[in-house]
Amino acid sequence: MNLHIVALFKFNESYLMEAVELFQTLVRETRKEEGCLQYDLIEDNEQKGTFFIVELWESAEHHQRHNGTDHLLNFRKDASKIMTSSAQVYKGFKVY
């Protein structure tokens, strides 16, 4: 069963270019992973510094493997220094 995820991130406005660079590496490397069906970075058009990633994984197991990848661990370490709050992550399976 496919796993859908939306992850919300808020960054300090003075670090937006750095945030985008971190995201670009994360997205590029994640899209290469087995089981990754969609991994898109979206910038909120009304709230500066707010981004979300829309993810679709072939299975929860594929996403679990993603959680241990170097590129995700490095993103978490580097992004946490310039975020204004912790990321919010929503996971679920399609109902209809």
Secondary structure, DSSP 8 states (H G I E B T S, - for coil): --EEEEEEEEB-GGGHHHHHHHHHHHHHHHTTSTTEEEEEEEE-SSSTTEEEEEEEES-HHHHHHHTT-HHHHHHHHHHTTTBSS--EEEEE----
